[in-house]
Amino acid sequence: MPLAHLSLELARFDTQKLQNPEIKGIEYQQGTLFGYEVKEYLLEKFGRRCVYCDVENVPFEIEHVIPRSKGGSDRVSNLVIACHDCNREKDNRSLEEFLAHDPERAGRIKAQLKTPLRDAAAINASRWVLFDRLKELGLELEIGTGGQTKYNRSAQEYPKAHWIDAACVGKSGENVRLDPDMQVLKIIAKGHGTRRMCNVDRYGFPRSHRQKKRTYLGFMTGDIVKAVIPKGKYEGVHIGRIQIRHRPSFRLNRFDVHPKYLRIVHKNDGYGYASKAAHSPSQ
């Protein structure tokens, strides 16, 4: 099936929504689309760690520095990222009360709250280069934000995985059908090597010269091959990426194999390919 449609996560969060004065009249709720946009922005702004205890890699919550019970607003300038324990412990106390034992941290948080939103635009700006390149392909192109992607995935109760996020980008990602345990093809850019003419030691002195030939017996490092080994410890059929040596013994899937058993399936094109079955755990 030919490629006809592209979805691009153009921004981590929607800076227009964050700055739109009309939005302040709509109270955010954790779990709504706007709540996800705000949370993505706050995660980026505060380094994806709790502002009160610096813990990382746990579920975070949006926390009001000035509690709403004391007149605090839902504006981004009054919101931070906190872990569940700190959010619960702070409750409706002021920042100064909660961090009376650590006034330096309290001052740092106050300074971060005043960080202007133009920093968010700078984070998103580099993605427009990719957008312009994709437009040149002439295919239908939709865009979305990281907050929208996360909202779409969570609303459909899919686990966290990069390939699932890719399927949930943009408007088309609101209703997707997929099996989280299906096998997916993982593609990694490997390049075609370097132009370095010799290897050096830790002091910068030449240690060995680069091989002049990049191929041997018609094979090249990075080729995907099929090996049919008739007998021995590795008897059977093996498929994978080879690493050549300038002798009849190549490296394939962590063991050595003679090139007479190899047949090229796909020539090296600068990318590495692998099948992946399990999704990564949700963060």
N, C-alpha and C positions, 0 to 999 in steps of 0.2 A: 504494500500500500504506500503510495507516494506521500511525502510530507506536505501537508496543506495548511497547517495552523501552528502558531507558536504562542506560548504563554511565558511572559518574562516577569520575574519579581524585580520590578524596577527600583523599589525603595524599601528600606527596612520598616519604615513607618510613614504615614501620610502627614507631612509637615503642614499642608493646607488645613487639615482638620484640627491639628494641634493649635494653629494660630487663629482660626476662624472665630471671631468674637461671638457669632451666633451659637457656637457649640457650648459655650459656658452655661447656657440656659438649660442644657440637657444633662442631668446628672449621669455621670458615667457609672456603669456597673461592671464588676468583674465578670467576664464571660460574654459581654456584648462585643460587637465589632469595634465600636469606639474604644471600649476598655482594652481590647487587644492592641490597637494602634498606640494608645497611651503607654501600655506596658512595654511594648517593644522599644519605644523611645526611652523610657526610664531605664530599662535594662542596659541600653547602649550608653546612656548618660552616666550611670553609676557603676559601669564596669562589670555588670552581671554578678554583683555581690551585695550582701546585706549592708546597708549604710551604717547599721548600729553595731554589728559584730564581725563583719567581713567574711562571713561564711559564704561558700560558693557551691554550685552544683546541687542545690536543693530547690524545691518549689518556692517561688517568691510570690509575695503579695504586694499590692499597691497600698501605701500607707500615707495618711495625712499628717504632715508635720504639725500643723495647727489643727487639732481635732475639729470635726464638724460640729460637735456638741458645744464648742467654744467659738463658733463663728468661722471656722476654717472653710475655704472654698474647695471646689473640685478642679480648680485651675492647675495646669501642669506645674506652675511655680510653687505649689503647695504640696506636691506629691514626691515620694521617694519609693525606692524598692527595699523591702524588708523581708526577712524570713518569718515564718509563722510564729515562732516562739517570741521573737522581739516585738512583732506587731501586737501580739496578745499581751505581752508584759507591759508595753508602753501604754496600751489602752487609751484613755482620754487625757493622759498627762501631756504637758507641754514639752517641747524639746529640751528646754533648760532643766526641767524637773527630772526627766528621764535620764539625761546625761549629766547630772550634777557632779558625778564622779569623774567625768571625762569632758571638761569644757573645751579642750582643743578639738575633739571630734565634733562637738556641737557647732563650733565656729566654722569648721571645714564644711559641714553639711549646709549651713546657712549660705556660705559662699557658693557652693555648687548649685543651690536652688536658683541663684541669680544668673546662671549661665544662659546666655541668649540662645534663642532657637535657631539663629543663623548657623550655629555649629552643626545642627541636625542637617541643614541643607548641604553643608560641605561633605558630610558623610555620604549623602545620597548622590552627589553630583557626578562621581566617577562612573556610575552605572549608566548614565546617558550615552557614554561612548559605545557601550555594547548595544544599547537600543538603536542608535543610528546605524550600526553595522548590520543588525538584523533586519532593519527596514529595507536595506539595499537588496535583500533576497526576494522581495516582492510577494512574500506570503502574508496571510492574515495574521496580525500581531495584536495580542491583548496584553495589558500590563496589570500588575497588582502590587500589593505591598506585603512585607513580611508579616505584619499584623493580621492582614486579611487571610494570608496562607494559614497561619496558626489557628485563626478562628474557624476556617473551613475544615481543617483537619480535626480539630477538637469537637466541632459540631457533629461530625460524622463518626466520632469515636475511633479514629484510626490512631495507632501508636506512632511515636516519633521516629522518623527515618528520613534521610535526605530524599530518597526517591518518592516517598509518599508525599512529602512537602511539594515536590515538583509537580505531582499530579493534582495538587490542591491549589495551585496558583491561580489568582484572578477569578473572574465571574464564572468561568467554566469549571472551576474547582469546587463550586458549592455543592455539586451533586456528582460524585464519581464512584464507580464501582470497581473495587480491586480486592485482591486477596493479599493481606499483609505478609503471608508466609510464602508467597510465590517466588520463584527464582527470577532474579533480575540480573541484567548485564551491567557490570561495573566497568566504566571506561575511565582510564587515567592517562593524562598527557605525560608521555615519557621523553619526548623530543628525539633528536637524532644524534645525541652525543654533543661533544664540545669541539672547539678548534684548538684546544690546548695541545701543544706539540710534545710535552713531556710531563711526567709526574714529578712532584717535588716532595722533599721531606719536610718536617715541621720547621726547619730553619730556612726553607726556601731554596735549597740546593737541588739540582736535578737528580732524580733517583732512577728513573727509567724512561726510555723514549717510547713515544706512541707508536703503535703498530701502523705501518703504512697501508696495509690492506685491511679493508673493513669487511671483506667477505672471505669465506673459505669453503671450497667444494660446493659453491653455489648457495651457501647459507650465510645469514647475517644475524648478529645479535638482535633479538626482538622479533624474529620470525616466529609465527605460531605454527607448530608442527604436530604431526601425528606420528607416534612411535609405536611400531608393532614389534615387540621383543619376544622371540620364540621360546626362550628358556632362560633359566637363571633366577636370581633373587627378585628381579623386577619384571618377570614374565607377564605379558599382557599388553593391553593397549593404553597408551598414555598420550594426553594432549596438553600442550602448554607452550610457554614462551622459552626459547632457547638462548643460551649464552655461548657464543662460539669461542673456541680456542684454535690456535693455528697448529693443530694436530687432530687426528681423527678421534676426538673424545670431547663431546659437547655436554654442557650442563642443562638438564631438563628436570624440572620439578624436584630439585635438590638431590639428583643423582646423575651420574655420568652415563652417556649413551653414545654408541658408535653411529656416525652419520648414515651408515648403510641401512639402518633401521628406520630412518626418518623420511617423512614426506611432508612438504610444505603445504599447509592449509591456508595460511594468510601471510603475505609478505609484510615485513615491518613497515608501518606507516606513521610511526611516532607516537602511537598510543598503546597502552596495555589493556588487555581485556580479561575479565574474570567473572565467573558466575557467583552470585551471592544469594543465599537462601533466607537467612534469618534477619529480621529487622533489629535495629539497635534499640536498647531500652529507652523509655521515655524519661526526659529530664524534668 
